[in-house]
């Protein structure tokens, strides 16, 4: 029994099972990709990591540290070039929850009942997609009946991950290179607004309510907004640049023996007898997977596309985010804004995020459901850019001079990470989701994944990793074929 259908996991068109016979020669040869075999790695377990975003790079680094022989594949020209490049950069010890309040907030935005319509959906695109329809059913179920136990374990894992990230940056002396700052972020609130709800273990971040004068002492540029009467201040919340972090960590992983192969499109998983992945098909040919090799899919929003080729449904759908990144002029330059006009930490009103990342400022927002396109949608982009200028009017000239970048956030149905071995296949693991938190969770997810592969206990001091296991990845051969056909048709048109 073999499952043989292929899809480009990062760019390009899907190749359905029926088309495989017409393109068979393309993947018939073996790829010239070899696992590293230093003396210390001889006989070591091997990992083939798909995806060189922040999550995949962190997994590769951790596995290489533990002596695994690691190869990383990515279709881009380097590490961290999509979603990892547009993250707002915050490290709040909390997670957004999927519940009825979240659905209400989205509905209000769609109906124009909020000042800034932060959410958009391409209804024809989504409602004609069988994968989205199944994903949306799971989303509604999770909103109606959320799991307090899983939410609490997710919160415990978030604490664990953020501590691990800070320790890694300190140990590797990466703070300056990745724009990392331990300064507290300020969540700006409208006058009279209540402190943020923490039900279902949403946040464990220490915070304090501060008045307007205290807020302006931290961020003077907020004086342009009289509607903000104060803020909820997170004094130990950190921030950093996910894009630069990913590139620096990829270099360190390479020095520790991991091999990165860029410009390689992963087109499908071949499942053989014994419920194992026996080969990975790529634009460079077929990579055979032996019993010593674990296939680790860390492809973010492209994870479902790849797993369709193995007949599996993955409860992830891409939520496109928008961002503007400003490179600040050098200190002392005439064109550099006054320091009082520049955000000093991560500041948000809950929708727009303005983050200081060393010598950069990043503005990020928007959530758009509309498939896997990574280009800005013109109408949505116009809304985003106008709001960015309203948020930072003193930086309007700089904001208008930079292009919008988009990334696809791997949004899970319940807002909880998918982390661990897929229950239906013996040598396939996933590290993806839950949405916009990959940056702050990357080190923790790498440690837990490595522990899973080494058969260690899933019980940690503050959480049970079994709550994060990808049990929602299920066999769905008919849906997978329909999704592949829909993807192929959509890409060609």
PEFEN-V543353 format. One record per pair of residues at least 24 apart in sequence whose ideal C-beta (glycine too) atoms are under 7 Angstrom apart, sorted by the first residue. I is the first residue (numbers start at 1). J is the second residue. Records with the same first field share a line. If there is no record, write none. Layout:
BEGIN
I=J + J
END
This chain:
BEGIN
1=273
2=270 + 271 + 272
3=270 + 271 + 310 + 311
4=270
5=268 + 309 + 484
6=267 + 268 + 281 + 309
7=267 + 268 + 305 + 306 + 308 + 309 + 484 + 487
8=265 + 267
9=50 + 266 + 299 + 302 + 305 + 306
10=75 + 265 + 266 + 302
11=75 + 265
12=265
13=488 + 491 + 492
14=484 + 487 + 488 + 491
15=267
16=484 + 485 + 488
27=267 + 281 + 285 + 286
28=286
29=285 + 286
30=285 + 286 + 288
31=282 + 284 + 285 + 286 + 287
32=284
33=71 + 261 + 284 + 287
35=69 + 71
36=69 + 257 + 259
37=69
38=257
40=67
41=67 + 69 + 257
44=68 + 69
45=292
46=292 + 293
47=294 + 296
48=280 + 287 + 289 + 293 + 295 + 296
49=296 + 298
50=266 + 296 + 297 + 298 + 299 + 306
51=297 + 298 + 299 + 300
52=76 + 79 + 250 + 260
53=80 + 82 + 83 + 84 + 246 + 298 + 300
54=80 + 84 + 242 + 245 + 246 + 438 + 439 + 442
55=298 + 300 + 431 + 432 + 438 + 442 + 445
56=298
57=246 + 249 + 250 + 253
58=249 + 442 + 443 + 445 + 446
59=296 + 298 + 431 + 446 + 449
60=253 + 258
61=249 + 252 + 253 + 256 + 258 + 446
62=446 + 447 + 450
63=450
64=253 + 256 + 257 + 258
65=256
66=450
70=258 + 259
71=259 + 261
72=258 + 260 + 261
73=261 + 264 + 266 + 282
74=262 + 264
75=263 + 264 + 265
76=262
77=262 + 263
78=247 + 262
79=246 + 247 + 250 + 260
80=242 + 243 + 246 + 247
82=374 + 407 + 408
83=300 + 407 + 408 + 409 + 438
84=242 + 243 + 246
85=243 + 405 + 407
86=321 + 323 + 364 + 405 + 406 + 407
87=242 + 439
88=346 + 353 + 355 + 362 + 364
89=239 + 240 + 241 + 242 + 346 + 355 + 357 + 362 + 439
90=185 + 237 + 239 + 346 + 353 + 355
91=162 + 165 + 237 + 238 + 239 + 440
92=185 + 203 + 205 + 234 + 237
93=158 + 159 + 162 + 203 + 204 + 205
94=202 + 203 + 204 + 205
95=154 + 155 + 158 + 202 + 415 + 437
96=415
97=146 + 151 + 200 + 202 + 415
98=139 + 142 + 143 + 146 + 414 + 415
99=143 + 146
100=143
102=143
103=143
116=351 + 387
117=383
118=351 + 365 + 366 + 367
119=367
120=368 + 380
121=369 + 370
122=369 + 370 + 371
125=370 + 371
126=369 + 370
128=486
129=486
130=479 + 482 + 483 + 486
131=304 + 483
132=317
134=313 + 479
135=315 + 317 + 413
138=315 + 413
139=413
142=413 + 414
146=200
148=200
149=467
150=416 + 467
151=200 + 201
152=201
153=463 + 464 + 467
154=416 + 417 + 467
155=201 + 204
156=462 + 463
157=444 + 463 + 468
158=441
159=204 + 462
160=444 + 460 + 462 + 463
161=440 + 441 + 443 + 444 + 445
162=440
164=443 + 444 + 447
165=440 + 442 + 443
166=238
168=443
172=252
174=245 + 248
177=244 + 248
178=240 + 241 + 244 + 245 + 248
179=240 + 241 + 244 + 357 + 358 + 360
180=238 + 240
181=238 + 239 + 345 + 356
182=236 + 238
183=344 + 345
184=233 + 234 + 235 + 236 + 237 + 345
185=234 + 237 + 239 + 345 + 346 + 347
186=215 + 218 + 219 + 231 + 233 + 345 + 347
187=231 + 232 + 234 + 348 + 350
188=222 + 228 + 231 + 347 + 348 + 349
189=228 + 230 + 231 + 232
190=227 + 228
191=227 + 229
192=229
195=232
196=232
205=234 + 237
206=234 + 235 + 236
207=232 + 233 + 234
208=233 + 235
218=344
219=343 + 344 + 347
220=340
221=340 + 341 + 343 + 394
224=393
239=345 + 346 + 355 + 357
240=357
241=357 + 358 + 360
242=439
266=306
268=309
269=306 + 309 + 310
271=310 + 425
274=426
275=424 + 425 + 426
276=425 + 426 + 427
277=425 + 427 + 428
289=427
293=427
294=427 + 429 + 453
295=427 + 428
296=429 + 431 + 449
297=428 + 430
298=431 + 432
299=432
300=408 + 410 + 432
301=372 + 408 + 409 + 410
303=410 + 430 + 432
305=487
307=473
308=480 + 483 + 484
311=475 + 476 + 477 + 480
312=424 + 473 + 474 + 475 + 476 + 480
313=473 + 474 + 476 + 479 + 480
314=473
315=412 + 413 + 472
316=410 + 411 + 412 + 432 + 433
317=369 + 411
318=372 + 408 + 409 + 410
319=367 + 368 + 369 + 409 + 411 + 435
320=368 + 370 + 406 + 408
321=364 + 366 + 367 + 406 + 407 + 409 + 436
322=364 + 365 + 366 + 376 + 381 + 384 + 404 + 406
323=362 + 363 + 364 + 405
324=363 + 388 + 399 + 402 + 404
325=360 + 362 + 402 + 405
326=360 + 361 + 395 + 398 + 399 + 402
327=359 + 360
328=359 + 360 + 361
337=394 + 395
341=394 + 395
352=387 + 391
354=391 + 392
361=395
363=388 + 391 + 392 + 399
371=490
372=408
374=406 + 408
375=406
376=404 + 406
409=435 + 436
410=435
411=435
413=472
416=468
417=441 + 445 + 468
418=470 + 472
419=445 + 448 + 449 + 468 + 470
420=449 + 452 + 465 + 468 + 469 + 470
421=452
422=470 + 473
423=471
424=475
429=453
430=470 + 473
END
